[in-house]
C-alpha cells in the first residue's frame, strides 16, 4: 500500500515540513517522482525515512545518514539483525595534520552493516571506533508497519 506524505509524517511523528525540506534538498526521493503527481511512499521509503530520522537525531551529518540508510533497507529483509553505524577514531596523523593546518578538521569514516545480535558485543568492543549507533531492525519494521496501519485506519474512518 502506498501512503501520502502527510500520512507518513503522522505515522513517524515527524513534521511534514521537515520531510519536504529533505526532499527539496535532493537528499530523499521516493520511487514516484512524476511531476504534478502526488508523492506516494511505499513501505521501503517510509522505513528508510525512519532510519534517517533516527541516525540524524544522533548528530551524524544528514547526508551521511541518508547514505547509510540504504544499508537498513537491505538488512530489514533479513530477520534478527541490527544496523550498526560506527565512526572511526582519528589517527595521530590526522590530529597532526589538523594541528599543522593541513586539514581543516579530522576526517571521520562512517559505515553501516547488518550484524546478528550475538555479534554486536564484538563489534562494539572494536578499539578503532569512537561512536556506534545500533538500531534493532525487527522492532523498527514492526513499529513502522503498526504506525502506518494506524494512520491508514484513522484516515478511513
C-alpha positions in Angstrom: 0.0 0.0 0.0 1.3 3.5 -0.9 0.9 6.4 1.5 0.9 10.2 1.0 3.4 12.4 2.7 1.1 13.6 5.4 0.2 10.0 6.4 3.9 9.2 6.6 4.7 12.3 8.7 1.9 11.4 11.1 2.9 7.7 11.3 6.5 8.6 12.1 5.8 11.5 14.4 7.7 13.9 12.1 6.8 17.3 10.8 5.8 17.3 7.2 7.8 20.4 6.6 11.0 18.5 7.7 10.3 15.8 5.1 9.6 18.4 2.5 12.9 20.1 3.2 14.8 16.9 2.9 13.1 16.2 -0.4 13.8 19.7 -1.7 17.5 19.4 -0.9 17.6 16.3 -3.0 18.5 14.1 -0.1 15.5 11.9 -0.2 13.4 10.7 -3.2 10.6 8.2 -3.4 10.2 5.9 -6.4 7.3 8.0 -7.6 8.9 11.2 -8.9 6.4 12.2 -11.6 5.8 16.0 -11.9 2.3 17.1 -11.0 1.5 13.8 -9.3 1.1 13.4 -5.6 4.0 11.8 -4.0 3.4 8.2 -2.8 5.5 6.4 -0.3 5.9 2.6 -0.2 7.0 0.7 2.9 10.7 0.7 2.0 10.6 4.5 1.5 8.9 5.0 4.9 11.3 2.6 6.7 14.3 4.4 5.2 12.9 7.8 6.2 12.5 6.5 9.8 16.1 5.2 9.9 17.4 8.5 8.6 15.5 10.4 11.3 16.9 8.1 14.0 20.5 8.4 12.7 20.4 12.1 12.1 19.0 12.8 15.6 22.3 11.5 16.9 24.2 14.3 15.3 25.5 12.3 12.4 25.5 14.5 9.4 22.3 14.3 7.4 23.9 13.5 4.1 25.7 10.6 5.7 22.5 9.4 7.5 20.8 9.2 4.1 23.7 7.4 2.5 23.8 4.8 5.4 20.1 4.3 5.4 20.2 2.1 2.3 22.0 -0.5 4.4 19.0 -0.6 6.6 16.7 -1.4 3.7 18.9 -4.3 2.7 19.2 -5.6 6.3 15.5 -5.2 7.0 14.8 -8.0 4.5 16.6 -10.4 6.9 15.4 -11.1 10.4 17.0 -10.8 13.8 19.6 -8.3 12.6 20.7 -4.9 13.8 22.1 -2.0 11.9 25.4 -0.8 13.4 26.9 2.5 12.3 30.4 3.4 13.5 32.7 6.4 13.3 36.4 5.7 13.4 38.8 7.2 15.9 41.0 9.8 14.3 44.6 8.7 13.9 47.6 10.5 15.4 48.5 11.5 11.8 45.0 13.1 11.4 45.5 15.1 14.6 49.0 16.2 13.4 47.6 17.4 10.0 44.9 19.5 11.7 47.4 21.0 14.2 49.7 21.9 11.2 46.8 23.5 9.4 46.9 21.0 6.5 43.4 19.6 7.3 40.5 21.8 8.5 39.0 19.1 10.6 39.6 15.5 11.5 38.1 13.1 8.9 35.7 10.5 10.1 34.5 7.4 8.3 31.0 6.1 8.7 30.0 2.5 7.8 26.7 0.6 8.3 26.2 -3.1 8.3 23.8 -5.7 9.4 25.0 -7.7 12.4 23.5 -10.7 14.1 22.6 -9.8 17.7 25.1 -12.3 19.1 27.9 -10.4 17.3 27.1 -6.9 18.5 29.3 -7.1 21.6 32.4 -7.9 19.4 31.7 -5.1 17.1 31.2 -2.6 19.9 34.5 -3.6 21.5 36.5 -2.5 18.4 39.1 -0.1 19.7 39.2 1.8 16.4 35.6 3.1 16.9 34.6 6.1 18.8 30.9 6.0 18.3 28.3 3.5 17.3 24.6 3.5 16.7 22.7 0.3 16.9 19.2 0.1 15.5 17.2 -3.1 16.1 15.6 -3.5 12.7 12.9 -6.1 13.6 11.4 -3.8 16.1 11.7 -0.8 13.8 10.0 -2.6 11.0 7.1 -3.7 13.3 6.7 -0.2 14.7 6.6 1.4 11.3 4.1 -1.1 10.0 1.9 -0.6 13.0 2.1 3.2 12.8 1.2 3.1 9.1 -1.7 0.8 9.7 -3.0 3.1 12.5 -2.7 6.2 10.3 -4.4 4.4 7.3 -7.2 3.2 9.6 -7.7 6.7 11.1 -7.9 8.2 7.6 -10.5 5.7 6.5 -12.8 6.5 9.4 
